[in-house]
Amino acid sequence: MGPVPQPPLPGIGKPPYVRAMRWRTPIGGLILLAGLIGYAAAAVTLADGLPDNGLVEALYYLAAGLLWIPPAVAVIGWTKRDDGG
């Protein structure tokens, strides 16, 4: 008995111009763009209030540089989620 055939993936085998653009993709892109701009502005504004200490600044920028990743991953995951239709 051989392997069980799997159904084709959506959009596979169709020319790119036939695939419908999903509505979540541009919305997710705009959310990411606006969110990252706002996050960067907030991080820089908050950094102005840090004490003049290299270690504190390094830790702050390390944390600020990593904290945007989980929300961005969530938005990207949302854009990739199936609409159910």
HUBEL-V676557 format. One record per residue. N is the residue number from 1. RES is the residue in one small letter. OMEGA is omega in whole degrees, -180 to 180 (999 if undefined). BURIAL is + if it has 24 or more other ideal C-beta (glycine too) atoms within 12 Angstrom, else -. Layout:
N	RES	OMEGA	BURIAL
N	RES	OMEGA	BURIAL
This chain:
1	m	-177	-
2	g	180	-
3	p	180	-
4	v	180	-
5	p	179	-
6	q	177	-
7	p	-180	-
8	p	177	-
9	l	180	-
10	p	176	-
11	g	-180	-
12	i	179	-
13	g	178	-
14	k	175	-
15	p	-177	-
16	p	-178	-
17	y	179	-
18	v	-179	-
19	r	179	-
20	a	176	-
21	m	-179	-
22	r	-176	-
23	w	-178	-
24	r	-176	-
25	t	180	-
26	p	178	-
27	i	178	-
28	g	178	+
29	g	178	-
30	l	178	-
31	i	179	-
32	l	-179	+
33	l	-179	-
34	a	-179	-
35	g	-180	+
36	l	176	-
37	i	178	-
38	g	179	-
39	y	179	+
40	a	179	-
41	a	179	-
42	a	-179	-
43	a	179	+
44	v	179	-
45	t	179	-
46	l	-180	-
47	a	178	-
48	d	-179	-
49	g	180	-
50	l	174	-
51	p	-178	-
52	d	-178	-
53	n	-176	-
54	g	-179	-
55	l	179	-
56	v	180	-
57	e	180	-
58	a	179	-
59	l	179	-
60	y	-178	-
61	y	174	-
62	l	179	-
63	a	-179	-
64	a	179	-
65	g	-179	-
66	l	-174	-
67	l	180	-
68	w	-173	-
69	i	-179	-
70	p	177	-
71	p	179	-
72	a	178	-
73	v	179	-
74	a	179	-
75	v	179	+
76	i	176	-
77	g	178	-
78	w	-180	-
79	t	-178	-
80	k	-177	-
81	r	-180	-
82	d	178	-
83	d	-179	-
84	g	-178	-
85	g	999	-
